[in-house]
Each structure stands twice: as C-alpha cells, then as structure tokens.
Amino acid sequence: MKKDLRIRNPRKWNLKLLFWCLLMSVGFISCKKEIKTSDVYTLRQWKVDLSASNMVPAISGRTDHAVAVFYLMTDNNLYYYIYFDQPLNNNDTPGKAIVYTGASGSNGTVLIDLSNGAFNSDREVKGSVPLSSTLINDLNTKATYLQIASTQQANGLVRGTMQSY
C-alpha cells in the first residue's frame, strides 16, 4: 500500500507558508540595526609627485623621487602620507616636510610645517596637522608645493606641486 504524499489542501498550506514568511520578514525588519557613521568627512584631497629636478635650483646628479597624498577633513586636520618609492641616493635619509605657497619654478613662503617624525624603514611617514581657518583658506586658494629635506640636502631634496583631485 502506497502513501499519498500529495498535500491534501495546497491552498491552506500556501497560506501557512505565506504567514510564516511574513512573520519572519517582520522579525528581521524590526531588528535594531546599528548604523555606524563617521562625523569626519573629506573636504579636499591632493596628490604630489616629488623629484630632485623640481628643486629651485635643481639638484644635479640625484634621482630621488617621492609621492605624497593629503586629505583635508571636516575636523580641520590635514592628514598626509608620504613615501619614497626607492632608497635615496648616496645613503641619504629623508627629513622634514614643509608645505609652501608659491608658483612652480620659484621659492615661496612656509605655509605648513608638517612636523613629521622620522621616515620608517620603508621610507614612509604619515600623520596629521591641525589647521586654522586661515591656513585652510590659503591651502584652498593659493598655489602650493611640498618640499622634503634630507640629511645631505638640508634646504630640500625633492619638491612637487600639490594637485587637487
């Protein structure tokens, strides 16, 4: 004797299934979800391609090269990440990084001393600097460039124009 495996009342079964699906979806929807948001957002960002040939006057015989990115955030901090993509020539060591105002091809005035610590063994440094509203305005409206000194080139080893993107 075979058992009848058919659902005896498919309409009633479909209603039960629908009821349980609705009940489960209401349970999932009503679960309290914690939405994490940040109070700090990026206002503007810059990239910088630095080389010894951009120095004024240019440094001959050096092929040092660095890259930097900057993020101006709503907390009025300027965050930065700077790295040299290859070891420096002549066993030199990178040092102080400073943002200047001024046009390409001429020396400008100090705008922001990043007061960066030492570069790590991978030739990189990152940090942040708090900015006043005056400095933020100057950073947003004036031509700026980044210059990095070294132990052998105290007046600057590499330089590059800050380009907003």
Steps between C-alpha positions, in 0.01 A plus 500: 500500500640834391469817703358804332776766528296774339404800710137455581410867508761695299322832547503468879867392490593800282327735747693348791827537309415859411412575863833361625698688233328826594559435868871432441544807278332724761738356757804576284380847407419596857844396630690802622785566263796702613602729218853623540576837353793734523488857615812578295494530122749592229469858377784495249794284402832555325769285345862601459771358275836611646840487333846654536468660155210717629722669760588868448780489409485141373728246667720331241611140528207393721208286384309492830123478464210508748120499492261661747124518555317749721144499632335810649226373730198662665678480835739772365793260490725445201590130480801396295683192375844542339731233364817466295454226242868400499795536738648849497823563309831505690343331808322826578214514752174696445409761759268796552202553266357849452211636292582834335294755307653603172504443129688226321859602424532745788553472874201586716419551867430238767130426537492178706783322678382141515722436805526145376693244693771285348427299189472126577717223353268486196575871437148616592340730754139591579327730742271798537521869579219717641428806285348838574231640271760742356734213409210303350405801287860545382534130425181510292568824312876534450750308288680256732784254485657244732873489562689234694850552639757233577814461708715579195267763349385712795340764272292241319551175312172455309214730412161468332186704435190407699228403250142471617305201369 
